[in-house]
Amino acid sequence: MDVVEFFKTVNRLRKNQRCCKECPIHKNDDMGCMVRADDDSIKSIDETVSKVEQWAKDNPIKTRQSEFLKLFPDAETDESGILIFCPRKFDPENINSVHCHRHGCLECRKDYWLTEVTNND
C-alpha cells in the first residue's frame, strides 16, 4: 500500500467507526487517534505526491555511471547495463580490494557505478 492509499484507507476507516474507542487506530491513552486524516488532508497528500513525483522526473538520480556516460556515451556495458570497467583498476583509492574479493565482479561494479553522486562530488 502506498502512502496515498494508506491515508485514503485511514479516512475510510475513520468514517466507518461509530465511536473512537472501537477504532483499531485509537490509543487508549491521552493520545487519541494515532493518525489524523480527512478529505482536505487527502487532497493535500495527493498534490504533494504529484509534485514530488514531478520533481523526481525533472531531477533524476546522478550516479557515477550516469555522469561517466555523459562524457563517454559509447562506453561498453554488460547485459545488465552496468559499465564493464573494474572499479579497482579504475579508481583504486576508493576501492577496498578485500571488499572486491567478497563480492562477485558484477556486484562490485554495481555497488561502485550505481553509487549516487552530487554536484559536489
Helices and strands as residue ranges (DSSP letters): H 3-15, G 20-22, H 39-58, H 64-71, H 87-90, G 92-94, H 97-102, H 105-113
